[in-house]
Structure formats: C-alpha cells, structure tokens
Amino acid sequence: MATIWRLHRLQHPRAPLWLLGALSLLSLGARLFYLDKPYNANSHRSALIFDEQYYVNAARVILGIHPPAGNTYAQAALFHDPNAEHPPLAKLIIAGTIKLFGDNPWGWRVAPVIFGSAAILLIFWLVRSAGGGAWIALGAASLMAVDNLLLIHGRIATLDIFFLTFMLLAVALYLRGHPLLAGVALGVGLCMKLVTVDVIFMLVLYELARVLKRNASDVRRRVAIARERAVPLAVLVGTGAVTYLGVLFALDVWVAPIGGPGDCATVAGGFHNPIVHTLFMLCFSGKLTSPAGPAGIASYPWQWLLNQVPIDYYSQTGNVLSGGKVVASHAVVSFQGEMNPAIIFLALPAIGIAMQMAWQRRDALSLLSVAWFLGTFVPFVIAAAPLGAFGNRTSYLYYMVAVLPAVFIAAAELFKRGWLPRGALLGYVAILGYWFVTLYPIRTWTGT
C-alpha cells in the first residue's frame, strides 16, 4: 500500500514542485554545512578559499576595514573598490552581508548561498519558460544541485554564482515575453561580471534558429518573423545597456574603483565614468594571455569538456598520531574546482542529441540548450585559441559555471526521452550521488 501511495503521489501535477522544494532544502543544507570551514591553524582565523582573497578583501576595503597584513589589498585605499577589473556590485553585496553578520565566514558567504539557492529555482523556471515539462525542469535543477562546481561556487564568496543567477533570470524573463525586465536583469548581471554579455549571444542564436526553422520556400513569412523577433532583442540589448551604464555609474560614484598597476589606463582617484571604467575592464581582461599555452591551473576551454585541469581551491589534511608519530593522514577539507564526472561525461552526447532534435523537430527546449551552449562556450574557445595577438586568453575550468546550465538542460531532456531502462537510470542516479559525496568539500562529520 505504501508503494502504491508513493506512485500515486508522484503522478500528482504538483509532485515536481514538492520535490523541487525538498531538493532546494537539501541543497541549502549542503551549502550551509560547516560554512565557517576551513580554519587556518597558522593565522588562528577562518581561511579564505581560492579567489575569496580578492573579493572578500575588496569588500573589507569598501567597508573601511584593512585586510590582515600580507593579504591581497592590505595596503589599498579604504572606502574604494580596489578590484576595478570587475564591476563592483557583487562585492558590494558581500560587503553588505559582512556589515550585517560581521567580518566572518557567514558574513562573507551567506550571499552566495542565497544566490545558489535562487539559481536552482531559476533553472527550473527557465526550462518551464522554454516549454519544457515539469519533470525535465526538475531534472535540470537536480543536476545543478549535485554538481560539485556549482555547489562550491554556491558557498564561497566569488563572483560567479552572482552573475549566473542573473543570466538565468534574464533568459527566463525574455522567454516569458518580458524583454524589458530581461534587459534590466541583464544590465544588473553585467554589473556583477561582464561575462553576462553572453546572454545576448545565446538569445541571438536562439531567435535566429526560430526564424530559420520556417519553411525555406516561405521567404516573405520568414523575413516578417525576423523583423518581429528583432524587436524584443533590441529592447533587451537597449535596456541592458542603459541599465548597466546607469547602475555602474551609481556604483562607481559610491565606491570609486581604483585600478592596479599595469598598462591599462586608470584613474588615480577612482573611476566615476562607467564608459572609462568599462574600457579599463576590457583592457585588463585582454592583457590576461598565455602565448606559450596554459600553465599551472589554467587550461584550454576544450579541456573542460573532459573535466581536465581541475583546480585545488583549498585543501587541509588531518593526521593520525601514534606514539608521537604520524601513522595516517586523511582529508578534512578539500575544495576542488571540478565538475561532477557523471554530469560532464554526458555533456557532448547530450548537446549533440539536442542539436539533432533542434534541427529535426525544432524543439524549443533543445534550441535553448544548444543556443546557451554555443553562446557561452564558443566565445571562450575563440578567446583562448592560439591566434597570436588576437587570442591566447588565459582561461580556467571554473569558467564552465556559465556553460553548465546548457549541459543540465540537455542531459535532463536526454533522460526524458526514455532511452534508458529504469534500472540503468537508477544506476546513473547512484553514480551521480557517489561523485557528489566523493567531491563534497567537507570530508568529515566533525569538520576536523
């Protein structure tokens, strides 16, 4: 009877929403678990993880707090944003939570946790906005929840989860027929990180595919549709540009970002002109090149699809002593910048089948996943390609944060097609869970 009751409940129209709620709570717990770890025994304070050294310290400086001696921006001018190579908004949000909760891990990381939760809900809404079923939407949200890269960036104070959330929001609003609101979301996202501009690329591809799917002989109708679809795109781009420049102007007046040493023109007293500041950010980004090829933690974009060159964000081991000697060691904390292998394993097959479905059936959700993938991944490939003075942009595996929603959607749609027997699907879910647990950054129940 219990089994029959469960099956009956799963057939309820609202079952995906109930499960989404449960998934969100479980994912929230996974991101909050020992949020104050790791602890640095040498400095006797909670340690910063990976690029938190830039953004947490920038938030401290914005608030008028000197970072500890030896830290990044320890000598920076207070009440300015010393990290002018990125827009200030995400750092201001982190500064706001530090003001509320104190200069501690909760103050640094509670905002990424909130945005990480929002991203899971938004990818569900995005799939529904593109015409996908509730179960496919739940599948995409579930894959996002168990991916290690998204988990980590949803609990550390870096910029990536902030801009990704606004990318999802902007595209969902656009698909819902609200290009003006989508443009506002785009502009705000650009004030988090400029890579949000990829929203424009993907939506151009999406609309182009919608136009080209018309009967080739109906040229007149195709032209009319192209003109019709150009209007919301123009509204999106125009509103996004105005929002970005307006918000960035206000932020720059507030925190007056100061650029560091280098070849890019900066302003000694801090930027107050959004166009000048944007030119500085673009110049700074263009100087980050690897003419001899990636070195250290850097990698080529095509390596990301094989989960190659993962990044050790932060590791801490504990020792087992016997008679005053170390007899064994075990990982206590291990923040690894890599994706769940069970998910990235399906990236190319899932995107390939989505391309086929987009071509043959003109399926809107497949069109979206393909457009998202091409609009976010191809710019990284072009920038990082060995093209002399026009390429060699240094890139890192965590840039996949922007691309992964396409993989989540395509993989969820792949399983919905029913090509796997139920037993194999359950086996895949078990493998997903295995890698989630294996890569989970806190490796002990006690955190020590």
Buried (B, 14 or more C-beta within 10 A) or exposed (E): EEEEEEEEEEEEEEBBBEBBEEBBEEBBEBBBBBBEBBBEEEEEEBBBBBBBBBBBBBBBBBBEBBBEEEBBBBEBBEBBBBBBBBBBBBBBBBBBBBEEBEBEBBBBBBBBBBBBBBBBBBBBBBBBBBEBBBBBBBBBBBBBBBBBBBBBBBBBBBBBBBBBBBBBBBBBBBBBEBBBBBBBBBBBBBBBBBBBBBBBBBBBBBBBBBBEBBEEEEEEEBEEBBEEBEEBBEBBBEBBBEBBBEBBBBBBEBBBBBBEEEEBEBBEEBBBBBEEBBBBBEBBBBEEBBEEEBEEBBBBBEBBBEBEBBBEBBBBEBEEEEEEEEEEEEEBBBBBBBBBBBBBBBBEEBBEBBBEBBBEEBBBBBBBBBBBBBBBBBBBBEBBBEEEEEBBBBBBBBBBBBBBBBBBBBBBBBBBEEEEEEEEEEEBBEBBEEBBEEBBBBBEEEBE
